[in-house]
């Protein structure tokens, strides 16, 4: 039953021109790798932004706002 359901999903998601044996596993692997890389880049970006940016931004924003207010 698991093979039948997976074949149905593959036939529904993939265009009929591509074979269910050759291209689909490669596409799935590529998609998984891209998603993992995207998540890692997003996590590292958030960590770097939260570690580096607040210090510089707080100084810049405080200086700018105090200078504008005064």
C-alpha positions in Angstrom: 0.0 0.0 0.0 2.9 2.4 0.7 4.3 1.9 -2.7 1.0 2.5 -4.4 0.4 5.7 -2.4 3.9 7.0 -3.2 3.4 6.1 -6.9 0.1 8.0 -6.9 1.7 11.0 -5.3 4.6 10.9 -7.7 2.2 10.7 -10.7 0.2 13.6 -9.4 3.1 15.9 -8.5 5.4 15.2 -11.5 4.5 16.0 -15.1 3.9 12.9 -17.3 6.9 13.6 -19.5 9.4 12.8 -16.7 9.8 9.2 -15.6 9.1 8.2 -12.1 12.4 6.3 -11.8 15.2 8.7 -13.0 14.3 12.3 -12.3 12.0 12.4 -9.3 14.5 11.2 -6.6 17.1 13.7 -7.9 14.5 16.5 -7.8 13.5 15.5 -4.3 17.1 15.4 -3.1 17.8 18.8 -4.7 14.7 20.3 -3.0 15.7 18.9 0.4 19.2 20.3 0.1 18.0 23.7 -1.0 15.5 23.8 1.9 18.2 22.8 4.4 20.7 25.3 3.1 18.0 28.0 3.1 17.1 27.2 6.8 20.7 27.2 7.8 21.4 30.5 6.1 18.2 32.0 7.7 19.2 30.8 11.2 22.8 32.0 10.9 21.6 35.3 9.4 19.2 35.9 12.3 22.0 35.0 14.9 24.5 37.3 13.2 21.9 40.1 12.9 20.9 39.7 16.6 24.5 39.6 17.8 26.2 42.3 15.6 23.4 44.7 14.6 21.9 45.7 17.9 25.2 47.0 19.3 25.9 49.2 16.2 22.2 50.1 15.7 21.6 51.1 19.3 24.7 53.4 19.3 23.7 54.9 15.9 20.0 55.2 16.8 20.7 56.7 20.2 23.1 59.2 18.8 20.8 60.2 15.9 17.7 60.4 18.1 19.4 62.4 20.8 21.0 64.7 18.3 17.7 65.3 16.5 15.8 65.8 19.8 18.4 68.3 21.1 
